[in-house]
Amino acid sequence: MAHLLWKYDGLCKNVHGHSYILFVTVMGDIIEDKNNPKLGMVIDFGDLKRIVKEEIVDKLDHSVAVNQDGIVDHLNLYSERIVTLPYQPTCENMVVDFAGRIRKRLPSNVSLYSIKLHETASSFAEWFASDND
């Protein structure tokens, strides 16, 4: 995904891309019902991956994310996938957004524990439910 930071006073005001890496940690009770095909799991990793793919990856992969307040019309000349967001597309704001998107899709017996979004190998933002409830 690429982004630009509207009104930023450094190089990130220009369109640039990252190979984001997203870590999602959930918690809940392990399923102990021997008749349940998910025996021994909190959530099937396939189900969690599907939620993340549908809510985040499918919507943002190979896109240019921009703050809706700073839409640059000529970006449409360079990309068909312009995603306007109601916030500055910083790593910090994205983890809060992603947490909300994922939380609403989790089964009632599963809670979101944390999200960690790496923008680069050494730059990341992390969100913990315990700090946000």
N, CA, C and O atoms as a GROMACS GRO file, in nm:
protein
  532
    1MET      N    1   0.084  -0.117   0.000
    1MET     CA    2   0.000   0.000   0.000
    1MET      C    3   0.089   0.124   0.000
    1MET      O    4   0.197   0.126   0.059
    2ALA      N    5   0.042   0.223  -0.066
    2ALA     CA    6   0.110   0.352  -0.063
    2ALA      C    7   0.023   0.451   0.014
    2ALA      O    8  -0.097   0.429   0.031
    3HIS      N    9   0.085   0.557   0.058
    3HIS     CA   10   0.008   0.663   0.123
    3HIS      C   11   0.086   0.793   0.113
    3HIS      O   12   0.201   0.796   0.069
    4LEU      N   13   0.022   0.898   0.154
    4LEU     CA   14   0.089   1.026   0.169
    4LEU      C   15   0.027   1.093   0.290
    4LEU      O   16  -0.090   1.069   0.322
    5LEU      N   17   0.105   1.176   0.356
    5LEU     CA   18   0.057   1.243   0.476
    5LEU      C   19   0.032   1.390   0.446
    5LEU      O   20   0.125   1.469   0.429
    6TRP      N   21  -0.095   1.423   0.438
    6TRP     CA   22  -0.141   1.557   0.405
    6TRP      C   23  -0.089   1.658   0.508
    6TRP      O   24  -0.101   1.638   0.628
    7LYS      N   25  -0.032   1.766   0.458
    7LYS     CA   26   0.023   1.877   0.538
    7LYS      C   27   0.142   1.838   0.625
    7LYS      O   28   0.182   1.915   0.712
    8TYR      N   29   0.200   1.720   0.604
    8TYR     CA   30   0.317   1.678   0.681
    8TYR      C   31   0.437   1.764   0.643
    8TYR      O   32   0.445   1.810   0.529
    9ASP      N   33   0.528   1.785   0.736
    9ASP     CA   34   0.642   1.873   0.710
    9ASP      C   35   0.771   1.798   0.672
    9ASP      O   36   0.880   1.853   0.683
   10GLY      N   37   0.758   1.675   0.628
   10GLY     CA   38   0.874   1.596   0.588
   10GLY      C   39   0.848   1.523   0.458
   10GLY      O   40   0.749   1.551   0.389
   11LEU      N   41   0.937   1.431   0.424
   11LEU     CA   42   0.928   1.360   0.296
   11LEU      C   43   0.800   1.278   0.279
   11LEU      O   44   0.757   1.253   0.166
   12CYS      N   45   0.738   1.237   0.389
   12CYS     CA   46   0.618   1.153   0.379
   12CYS      C   47   0.496   1.228   0.328
   12CYS      O   48   0.388   1.170   0.316
   13LYS      N   49   0.511   1.358   0.298
   13LYS     CA   50   0.401   1.431   0.234
   13LYS      C   51   0.388   1.387   0.088
   13LYS      O   52   0.288   1.415   0.024
   14ASN      N   53   0.490   1.320   0.037
   14ASN     CA   54   0.489   1.267  -0.100
   14ASN      C   55   0.436   1.125  -0.102
   14ASN      O   56   0.448   1.052  -0.003
   15VAL      N   57   0.377   1.086  -0.213
   15VAL     CA   58   0.329   0.948  -0.227
   15VAL      C   59   0.448   0.854  -0.216
   15VAL      O   60   0.549   0.871  -0.284
   16HIS      N   61   0.434   0.754  -0.128
   16HIS     CA   62   0.538   0.653  -0.110
   16HIS      C   63   0.472   0.526  -0.058
   16HIS      O   64   0.363   0.531  -0.002
   17GLY      N   65   0.538   0.414  -0.078
   17GLY     CA   66   0.478   0.287  -0.042
   17GLY      C   67   0.553   0.213   0.067
   17GLY      O   68   0.669   0.242   0.096
   18HIS      N   69   0.484   0.117   0.126
   18HIS     CA   70   0.541   0.031   0.229
   18HIS      C   71   0.493  -0.111   0.204
   18HIS      O   72   0.389  -0.134   0.144
   19SER      N   73   0.570  -0.205   0.252
   19SER     CA   74   0.527  -0.345   0.258
   19SER      C   75   0.486  -0.373   0.402
   19SER      O   76   0.561  -0.430   0.480
   20TYR      N   77   0.365  -0.331   0.433
   20TYR     CA   78   0.316  -0.344   0.569
   20TYR      C   79   0.309  -0.490   0.611
   20TYR      O   80   0.283  -0.578   0.529
   21ILE      N   81   0.332  -0.514   0.739
   21ILE     CA   82   0.314  -0.646   0.799
   21ILE      C   83   0.222  -0.628   0.919
   21ILE      O   84   0.251  -0.547   1.008
   22LEU      N   85   0.113  -0.703   0.922
   22LEU     CA   86   0.012  -0.690   1.027
   22LEU      C   87   0.010  -0.816   1.112
   22LEU      O   88  -0.002  -0.927   1.061
   23PHE      N   89   0.021  -0.797   1.243
   23PHE     CA   90   0.010  -0.906   1.339
   23PHE      C   91  -0.119  -0.885   1.418
   23PHE      O   92  -0.143  -0.776   1.470
   24VAL      N   93  -0.201  -0.989   1.426
   24VAL     CA   94  -0.328  -0.983   1.497
   24VAL      C   95  -0.327  -1.092   1.603
   24VAL      O   96  -0.304  -1.209   1.572
   25THR      N   97  -0.351  -1.053   1.728
   25THR     CA   98  -0.355  -1.149   1.838
   25THR      C   99  -0.493  -1.146   1.900
   25THR      O  100  -0.545  -1.040   1.935
   26VAL      N  101  -0.552  -1.264   1.913
   26VAL     CA  102  -0.684  -1.276   1.975
   26VAL      C  103  -0.673  -1.360   2.102
   26VAL      O  104  -0.573  -1.428   2.125
   27MET      N  105  -0.777  -1.354   2.182
   27MET     CA  106  -0.780  -1.438   2.301
   27MET      C  107  -0.923  -1.486   2.324
   27MET      O  108  -1.020  -1.426   2.279
   28GLY      N  109  -0.931  -1.596   2.395
   28GLY     CA  110  -1.060  -1.655   2.427
   28GLY      C  111  -1.038  -1.792   2.486
   28GLY      O  112  -0.925  -1.839   2.498
   29ASP      N  113  -1.145  -1.856   2.521
   29ASP     CA  114  -1.136  -1.990   2.576
   29ASP      C  115  -1.116  -2.091   2.464
   29ASP      O  116  -1.176  -2.080   2.357
   30ILE      N  117  -1.033  -2.188   2.491
   30ILE     CA  118  -1.011  -2.297   2.395
   30ILE      C  119  -1.137  -2.383   2.391
   30ILE      O  120  -1.194  -2.417   2.494
   31ILE      N  121  -1.179  -2.417   2.272
   31ILE     CA  122  -1.299  -2.500   2.254
   31ILE      C  123  -1.268  -2.642   2.303
   31ILE      O  124  -1.174  -2.706   2.255
   32GLU      N  125  -1.347  -2.689   2.399
   32GLU     CA  126  -1.324  -2.821   2.458
   32GLU      C  127  -1.431  -2.922   2.423
   32GLU      O  128  -1.424  -3.038   2.463
   33ASP      N  129  -1.532  -2.878   2.347
   33ASP     CA  130  -1.640  -2.967   2.305
   33ASP      C  131  -1.586  -3.066   2.202
   33ASP      O  132  -1.547  -3.026   2.092
   34LYS      N  133  -1.584  -3.194   2.237
   34LYS     CA  134  -1.527  -3.297   2.149
   34LYS      C  135  -1.607  -3.317   2.021
   34LYS      O  136  -1.558  -3.380   1.927
   35ASN      N  137  -1.728  -3.264   2.016
   35ASN     CA  138  -1.810  -3.275   1.896
   35ASN      C  139  -1.791  -3.155   1.803
   35ASN      O  140  -1.843  -3.154   1.691
   36ASN      N  141  -1.719  -3.056   1.848
   36ASN     CA  142  -1.696  -2.936   1.769
   36ASN      C  143  -1.574  -2.958   1.680
   36ASN      O  144  -1.468  -2.996   1.730
   37PRO      N  145  -1.586  -2.934   1.550
   37PRO     CA  146  -1.471  -2.955   1.461
   37PRO      C  147  -1.355  -2.858   1.490
   37PRO      O  148  -1.246  -2.876   1.438
   38LYS      N  149  -1.379  -2.758   1.572
   38LYS     CA  150  -1.274  -2.661   1.610
   38LYS      C  151  -1.214  -2.695   1.747
   38LYS      O  152  -1.154  -2.609   1.812
   39LEU      N  153  -1.230  -2.819   1.790
   39LEU     CA  154  -1.178  -2.866   1.919
   39LEU      C  155  -1.032  -2.826   1.935
   39LEU      O  156  -0.950  -2.850   1.847
   40GLY      N  157  -1.000  -2.765   2.048
   40GLY     CA  158  -0.862  -2.727   2.079
   40GLY      C  159  -0.823  -2.590   2.028
   40GLY      O  160  -0.710  -2.547   2.050
   41MET      N  161  -0.913  -2.521   1.961
   41MET     CA  162  -0.883  -2.389   1.905
   41MET      C  163  -0.958  -2.279   1.982
   41MET      O  164  -1.061  -2.305   2.044
   42VAL      N  165  -0.905  -2.158   1.975
   42VAL     CA  166  -0.979  -2.040   2.018
   42VAL      C  167  -1.060  -1.991   1.898
   42VAL      O  168  -1.180  -1.962   1.910
   43ILE      N  169  -0.994  -1.983   1.784
   43ILE     CA  170  -1.057  -1.951   1.656
   43ILE      C  171  -0.976  -2.021   1.548
   43ILE      O  172  -0.854  -2.033   1.560
   44ASP      N  173  -1.041  -2.067   1.448
   44ASP     CA  174  -0.972  -2.128   1.334
   44ASP      C  175  -0.890  -2.020   1.266
   44ASP      O  176  -0.944  -1.916   1.228
   45PHE      N  177  -0.759  -2.042   1.249
   45PHE     CA  178  -0.674  -1.942   1.184
   45PHE      C  179  -0.727  -1.904   1.046
   45PHE      O  180  -0.714  -1.790   1.004
   46GLY      N  181  -0.787  -2.000   0.977
   46GLY     CA  182  -0.845  -1.971   0.846
   46GLY      C  183  -0.956  -1.868   0.856
   46GLY      O  184  -0.968  -1.780   0.770
   47ASP      N  185  -1.038  -1.878   0.960
   47ASP     CA  186  -1.147  -1.780   0.981
   47ASP      C  187  -1.089  -1.642   1.013
   47ASP      O  188  -1.138  -1.542   0.961
   48LEU      N  189  -0.987  -1.637   1.097
   48LEU     CA  190  -0.925  -1.510   1.131
   48LEU      C  191  -0.858  -1.448   1.009
   48LEU      O  192  -0.869  -1.327   0.987
   49LYS      N  193  -0.789  -1.529   0.930
   49LYS     CA  194  -0.725  -1.478   0.808
   49LYS      C  195  -0.829  -1.423   0.711
   49LYS      O  196  -0.806  -1.321   0.645
   50ARG      N  197  -0.943  -1.489   0.701
   50ARG     CA  198  -1.050  -1.443   0.612
   50ARG      C  199  -1.102  -1.307   0.656
   50ARG      O  200  -1.123  -1.218   0.574
   51ILE      N  201  -1.122  -1.290   0.786
   51ILE     CA  202  -1.168  -1.161   0.840
   51ILE      C  203  -1.069  -1.051   0.806
   51ILE      O  204  -1.108  -0.945   0.757
   52VAL      N  205  -0.939  -1.075   0.832
   52VAL     CA  206  -0.836  -0.975   0.804
   52VAL      C  207  -0.829  -0.946   0.655
   52VAL      O  208  -0.815  -0.830   0.615
   53LYS      N  209  -0.838  -1.049   0.573
   53LYS     CA  210  -0.832  -1.030   0.428
   53LYS      C  211  -0.950  -0.945   0.379
   53LYS      O  212  -0.931  -0.850   0.303
   54GLU      N  213  -1.070  -0.980   0.423
   54GLU     CA  214  -1.189  -0.908   0.376
   54GLU      C  215  -1.196  -0.765   0.429
   54GLU      O  216  -1.234  -0.674   0.355
   55GLU      N  217  -1.160  -0.745   0.554
   55GLU     CA  218  -1.173  -0.612   0.616
   55GLU      C  219  -1.058  -0.518   0.586
   55GLU      O  220  -1.076  -0.396   0.585
   56ILE      N  221  -0.938  -0.573   0.560
   56ILE     CA  222  -0.821  -0.487   0.546
   56ILE      C  223  -0.748  -0.509   0.414
   56ILE      O  224  -0.736  -0.416   0.334
   57VAL      N  225  -0.699  -0.629   0.391
   57VAL     CA  226  -0.614  -0.655   0.275
   57VAL      C  227  -0.687  -0.628   0.145
   57VAL      O  228  -0.635  -0.556   0.059
   58ASP      N  229  -0.806  -0.684   0.128
   58ASP     CA  230  -0.879  -0.664   0.002
   58ASP      C  231  -0.910  -0.517  -0.025
   58ASP      O  232  -0.918  -0.475  -0.141
   59LYS      N  233  -0.926  -0.440   0.080
   59LYS     CA  234  -0.962  -0.299   0.064
   59LYS      C  235  -0.841  -0.207   0.044
   59LYS      O  236  -0.854  -0.101  -0.018
   60LEU      N  237  -0.724  -0.248   0.095
   60LEU     CA  238  -0.609  -0.157   0.094
   60LEU      C  239  -0.490  -0.204   0.010
   60LEU      O  240  -0.404  -0.123  -0.025
   61ASP      N  241  -0.483  -0.332  -0.022
   61ASP     CA  242  -0.368  -0.384  -0.097
   61ASP      C  243  -0.355  -0.312  -0.231
   61ASP      O  244  -0.454  -0.296  -0.303
   62HIS      N  245  -0.236  -0.270  -0.265
   62HIS     CA  246  -0.208  -0.201  -0.391
   62HIS      C  247  -0.294  -0.077  -0.410
   62HIS      O  248  -0.336  -0.045  -0.522
   63SER      N  249  -0.318  -0.007  -0.300
   63SER     CA  250  -0.394   0.118  -0.308
   63SER      C  251  -0.306   0.234  -0.264
   63SER      O  252  -0.194   0.215  -0.215
   64VAL      N  253  -0.360   0.354  -0.282
   64VAL     CA  254  -0.298   0.475  -0.228
   64VAL      C  255  -0.397   0.529  -0.126
   64VAL      O  256  -0.508   0.568  -0.162
   65ALA      N  257  -0.357   0.533   0.001
   65ALA     CA  258  -0.443   0.582   0.108
   65ALA      C  259  -0.414   0.728   0.134
   65ALA      O  260  -0.300   0.769   0.150
   66VAL      N  261  -0.522   0.807   0.138
   66VAL     CA  262  -0.508   0.950   0.161
   66VAL      C  263  -0.615   0.996   0.260
   66VAL      O  264  -0.722   0.937   0.269
   67ASN      N  265  -0.583   1.100   0.331
   67ASN     CA  266  -0.677   1.165   0.421
   67ASN      C  267  -0.785   1.230   0.334
   67ASN      O  268  -0.754   1.303   0.240
   68GLN      N  269  -0.911   1.206   0.367
   68GLN     CA  270  -1.021   1.262   0.285
   68GLN      C  271  -1.018   1.414   0.283
   68GLN      O  272  -1.072   1.476   0.191
   69ASP      N  273  -0.957   1.476   0.384
   69ASP     CA  274  -0.949   1.622   0.387
   69ASP      C  275  -0.843   1.676   0.293
   69ASP      O  276  -0.843   1.795   0.261
   70GLY      N  277  -0.753   1.590   0.248
   70GLY     CA  278  -0.645   1.636   0.162
   70GLY      C  279  -0.640   1.563   0.030
   70GLY      O  280  -0.532   1.539  -0.023
   71ILE      N  281  -0.756   1.528  -0.024
   71ILE     CA  282  -0.762   1.454  -0.150
   71ILE      C  283  -0.693   1.535  -0.260
   71ILE      O  284  -0.717   1.654  -0.279
   72VAL      N  285  -0.607   1.465  -0.330
   72VAL     CA  286  -0.536   1.527  -0.443
   72VAL      C  287  -0.598   1.469  -0.570
   72VAL      O  288  -0.576   1.352  -0.601
   73ASP      N  289  -0.674   1.549  -0.642
   73ASP     CA  290  -0.750   1.501  -0.757
   73ASP      C  291  -0.664   1.434  -0.862
   73ASP      O  292  -0.707   1.336  -0.923
   74HIS      N  293  -0.546   1.484  -0.886
   74HIS     CA  294  -0.465   1.427  -0.994
   74HIS      C  295  -0.410   1.289  -0.959
   74HIS      O  296  -0.353   1.224  -1.047
   75LEU      N  297  -0.424   1.243  -0.835
   75LEU     CA  298  -0.381   1.107  -0.803
   75LEU      C  299  -0.458   1.005  -0.886
   75LEU      O  300  -0.406   0.898  -0.919
   76ASN      N  301  -0.583   1.038  -0.921
   76ASN     CA  302  -0.664   0.946  -1.001
   76ASN      C  303  -0.602   0.918  -1.138
   76ASN      O  304  -0.635   0.817  -1.200
   77LEU      N  305  -0.515   1.004  -1.184
   77LEU     CA  306  -0.446   0.981  -1.310
   77LEU      C  307  -0.343   0.868  -1.299
   77LEU      O  308  -0.309   0.805  -1.398
   78TYR      N  309  -0.296   0.844  -1.178
   78TYR     CA  310  -0.189   0.748  -1.156
   78TYR      C  311  -0.236   0.618  -1.092
   78TYR      O  312  -0.163   0.519  -1.094
   79SER      N  313  -0.353   0.616  -1.035
   79SER     CA  314  -0.399   0.498  -0.964
   79SER      C  315  -0.550   0.488  -0.970
   79SER      O  316  -0.621   0.588  -0.960
   80GLU      N  317  -0.598   0.366  -0.987
   80GLU     CA  318  -0.742   0.342  -0.984
   80GLU      C  319  -0.789   0.310  -0.843
   80GLU      O  320  -0.908   0.314  -0.814
   81ARG      N  321  -0.695   0.280  -0.755
   81ARG     CA  322  -0.730   0.240  -0.618
   81ARG      C  323  -0.689   0.348  -0.518
   81ARG      O  324  -0.593   0.333  -0.444
   82ILE      N  325  -0.764   0.456  -0.519
   82ILE     CA  326  -0.744   0.562  -0.421
   82ILE      C  327  -0.842   0.534  -0.306
   82ILE      O  328  -0.963   0.526  -0.329
   83VAL      N  329  -0.792   0.518  -0.186
   83VAL     CA  330  -0.875   0.494  -0.069
   83VAL      C  331  -0.871   0.619   0.016
   83VAL      O  332  -0.766   0.657   0.067
   84THR      N  333  -0.986   0.683   0.032
   84THR     CA  334  -0.991   0.801   0.117
   84THR      C  335  -1.033   0.759   0.257
   84THR      O  336  -1.128   0.682   0.274
   85LEU      N  337  -0.963   0.808   0.354
   85LEU     CA  338  -0.987   0.771   0.493
   85LEU      C  339  -1.024   0.896   0.572
   85LEU      O  340  -0.980   1.006   0.538
   86PRO      N  341  -1.104   0.880   0.676
   86PRO     CA  342  -1.145   0.996   0.757
   86PRO      C  343  -1.038   1.037   0.858
   86PRO      O  344  -1.067   1.103   0.958
   87TYR      N  345  -0.915   0.998   0.832
   87TYR     CA  346  -0.803   1.028   0.921
   87TYR      C  347  -0.674   1.032   0.839
   87TYR      O  348  -0.670   0.986   0.725
   88GLN      N  349  -0.570   1.086   0.899
   88GLN     CA  350  -0.437   1.084   0.839
   88GLN      C  351  -0.388   0.938   0.837
   88GLN      O  352  -0.386   0.875   0.943
   89PRO      N  353  -0.349   0.883   0.722
   89PRO     CA  354  -0.315   0.740   0.714
   89PRO      C  355  -0.177   0.707   0.772
   89PRO      O  356  -0.088   0.657   0.703
   90THR      N  357  -0.162   0.737   0.900
   90THR     CA  358  -0.040   0.700   0.972
   90THR      C  359  -0.057   0.559   1.027
   90THR      O  360  -0.168   0.508   1.038
   91CYS      N  361   0.052   0.498   1.058
   91CYS     CA  362   0.050   0.364   1.118
   91CYS      C  363  -0.033   0.365   1.247
   91CYS      O  364  -0.110   0.272   1.272
   92GLU      N  365  -0.017   0.469   1.326
   92GLU     CA  366  -0.089   0.480   1.454
   92GLU      C  367  -0.240   0.484   1.433
   92GLU      O  368  -0.315   0.416   1.502
   93ASN      N  369  -0.285   0.564   1.336
   93ASN     CA  370  -0.428   0.572   1.310
   93ASN      C  371  -0.481   0.444   1.246
   93ASN      O  372  -0.594   0.403   1.272
   94MET      N  373  -0.400   0.382   1.162
   94MET     CA  374  -0.447   0.260   1.095
   94MET      C  375  -0.469   0.145   1.193
   94MET      O  376  -0.563   0.068   1.176
   95VAL      N  377  -0.384   0.131   1.296
   95VAL     CA  378  -0.407   0.021   1.390
   95VAL      C  379  -0.538   0.040   1.465
   95VAL      O  380  -0.606  -0.058   1.495
   96VAL      N  381  -0.574   0.163   1.496
   96VAL     CA  382  -0.702   0.188   1.563
   96VAL      C  383  -0.817   0.152   1.470
   96VAL      O  384  -0.912   0.086   1.512
   97ASP      N  385  -0.809   0.194   1.345
   97ASP     CA  386  -0.910   0.161   1.244
   97ASP      C  387  -0.920   0.010   1.226
   97ASP      O  388  -1.030  -0.046   1.229
   98PHE      N  389  -0.807  -0.056   1.207
   98PHE     CA  390  -0.806  -0.200   1.184
   98PHE      C  391  -0.865  -0.276   1.304
   98PHE      O  392  -0.936  -0.374   1.286
   99ALA      N  393  -0.834  -0.229   1.424
   99ALA     CA  394  -0.889  -0.294   1.544
   99ALA      C  395  -1.042  -0.290   1.541
   99ALA      O  396  -1.107  -0.390   1.570
  100GLY      N  397  -1.098  -0.176   1.506
  100GLY     CA  398  -1.243  -0.165   1.497
  100GLY      C  399  -1.302  -0.256   1.392
  100GLY      O  400  -1.405  -0.319   1.414
  101ARG      N  401  -1.236  -0.263   1.277
  101ARG     CA  402  -1.286  -0.349   1.168
  101ARG      C  403  -1.284  -0.496   1.208
  101ARG      O  404  -1.378  -0.570   1.180
  102ILE      N  405  -1.176  -0.538   1.272
  102ILE     CA  406  -1.161  -0.680   1.309
  102ILE      C  407  -1.253  -0.715   1.425
  102ILE      O  408  -1.319  -0.819   1.422
  103ARG      N  409  -1.259  -0.630   1.525
  103ARG     CA  410  -1.341  -0.657   1.644
  103ARG      C  411  -1.486  -0.685   1.608
  103ARG      O  412  -1.548  -0.775   1.665
  104LYS      N  413  -1.541  -0.608   1.515
  104LYS     CA  414  -1.684  -0.625   1.483
  104LYS      C  415  -1.713  -0.757   1.412
  104LYS      O  416  -1.828  -0.799   1.404
  105ARG      N  417  -1.609  -0.823   1.360
  105ARG     CA  418  -1.628  -0.948   1.286
  105ARG      C  419  -1.595  -1.074   1.367
  105ARG      O  420  -1.623  -1.185   1.322
  106LEU      N  421  -1.536  -1.057   1.484
  106LEU     CA  422  -1.497  -1.174   1.562
  106LEU      C  423  -1.618  -1.240   1.627
  106LEU      O  424  -1.714  -1.171   1.663
  107PRO      N  425  -1.615  -1.372   1.641
  107PRO     CA  426  -1.724  -1.440   1.714
  107PRO      C  427  -1.732  -1.386   1.857
  107PRO      O  428  -1.634  -1.333   1.909
  108SER      N  429  -1.846  -1.400   1.919
  108SER     CA  430  -1.867  -1.343   2.052
  108SER      C  431  -1.775  -1.403   2.158
  108SER      O  432  -1.748  -1.339   2.260
  109ASN      N  433  -1.725  -1.524   2.136
  109ASN     CA  434  -1.637  -1.589   2.234
  109ASN      C  435  -1.490  -1.556   2.214
  109ASN      O  436  -1.404  -1.609   2.284
  110VAL      N  437  -1.460  -1.470   2.118
  110VAL     CA  438  -1.320  -1.435   2.086
  110VAL      C  439  -1.304  -1.284   2.099
  110VAL      O  440  -1.388  -1.207   2.050
  111SER      N  441  -1.196  -1.242   2.164
  111SER     CA  442  -1.168  -1.100   2.182
  111SER      C  443  -1.038  -1.064   2.111
  111SER      O  444  -0.947  -1.146   2.100
  112LEU      N  445  -1.032  -0.942   2.064
  112LEU     CA  446  -0.908  -0.891   2.006
  112LEU      C  447  -0.817  -0.849   2.121
  112LEU      O  448  -0.858  -0.771   2.207
  113TYR      N  449  -0.696  -0.901   2.124
  113TYR     CA  450  -0.600  -0.870   2.230
  113TYR      C  451  -0.507  -0.757   2.188
  113TYR      O  452  -0.487  -0.661   2.262
  114SER      N  453  -0.451  -0.769   2.065
  114SER     CA  454  -0.360  -0.665   2.018
  114SER      C  455  -0.347  -0.670   1.866
  114SER      O  456  -0.378  -0.770   1.801
  115ILE      N  457  -0.299  -0.559   1.812
  115ILE     CA  458  -0.265  -0.548   1.671
  115ILE      C  459  -0.130  -0.477   1.665
  115ILE      O  460  -0.107  -0.379   1.735
  116LYS      N  461  -0.044  -0.528   1.581
  116LYS     CA  462   0.086  -0.464   1.558
  116LYS      C  463   0.102  -0.448   1.408
  116LYS      O  464   0.094  -0.546   1.334
  117LEU      N  465   0.124  -0.326   1.364
  117LEU     CA  466   0.138  -0.297   1.221
  117LEU      C  467   0.277  -0.241   1.196
  117LEU      O  468   0.312  -0.131   1.241
  118HIS      N  469   0.357  -0.317   1.123
  118HIS     CA  470   0.490  -0.271   1.083
  118HIS      C  471   0.479  -0.198   0.952
  118HIS      O  472   0.424  -0.249   0.855
  119GLU      N  473   0.532  -0.076   0.949
  119GLU     CA  474   0.541   0.002   0.827
  119GLU      C  475   0.674  -0.028   0.758
  119GLU      O  476   0.682  -0.035   0.636
  120THR      N  477   0.777  -0.045   0.840
  120THR     CA  478   0.910  -0.087   0.794
  120THR      C  479   0.958  -0.190   0.895
  120THR      O  480   0.887  -0.223   0.991
  121ALA      N  481   1.078  -0.241   0.874
  121ALA     CA  482   1.132  -0.341   0.967
  121ALA      C  483   1.145  -0.288   1.109
  121ALA      O  484   1.133  -0.364   1.205
  122SER      N  485   1.170  -0.158   1.124
  122SER     CA  486   1.192  -0.103   1.257
  122SER      C  487   1.089   0.001   1.301
  122SER      O  488   1.101   0.056   1.410
  123SER      N  489   0.990   0.029   1.219
  123SER     CA  490   0.887   0.128   1.253
  123SER      C  491   0.750   0.061   1.256
  123SER      O  492   0.706   0.003   1.157
  124PHE      N  493   0.685   0.070   1.371
  124PHE     CA  494   0.555   0.006   1.385
  124PHE      C  495   0.471   0.078   1.488
  124PHE      O  496   0.521   0.158   1.567
  125ALA      N  497   0.342   0.048   1.484
  125ALA     CA  498   0.249   0.095   1.586
  125ALA      C  499   0.178  -0.028   1.642
  125ALA      O  500   0.155  -0.126   1.570
  126GLU      N  501   0.146  -0.022   1.769
  126GLU     CA  502   0.081  -0.135   1.832
  126GLU      C  503  -0.040  -0.087   1.911
  126GLU      O  504  -0.036   0.019   1.974
  127TRP      N  505  -0.147  -0.165   1.907
  127TRP     CA  506  -0.272  -0.136   1.975
  127TRP      C  507  -0.304  -0.251   2.067
  127TRP      O  508  -0.297  -0.367   2.026
  128PHE      N  509  -0.339  -0.221   2.191
  128PHE     CA  510  -0.378  -0.324   2.288
  128PHE      C  511  -0.518  -0.295   2.336
  128PHE      O  512  -0.551  -0.181   2.368
  129ALA      N  513  -0.603  -0.398   2.342
  129ALA     CA  514  -0.739  -0.381   2.390
  129ALA      C  515  -0.738  -0.326   2.532
  129ALA      O  516  -0.823  -0.243   2.566
  130SER      N  517  -0.645  -0.371   2.615
  130SER     CA  518  -0.642  -0.327   2.754
  130SER      C  519  -0.620  -0.177   2.769
  130SER      O  520  -0.658  -0.118   2.870
  131ASP      N  521  -0.560  -0.114   2.670
  131ASP     CA  522  -0.538   0.031   2.672
  131ASP      C  523  -0.654   0.108   2.609
  131ASP      O  524  -0.659   0.231   2.618
  132ASN      N  525  -0.747   0.037   2.547
  132ASN     CA  526  -0.851   0.104   2.467
  132ASN      C  527  -0.993   0.067   2.508
  132ASN      O  528  -1.088   0.102   2.438
  133ASP      N  529  -1.008   0.000   2.616
  133ASP     CA  530  -1.144  -0.036   2.661
  133ASP      C  531  -1.190   0.050   2.776
  133ASP      O  532  -1.301   0.034   2.825
   0.00000   0.00000   0.00000
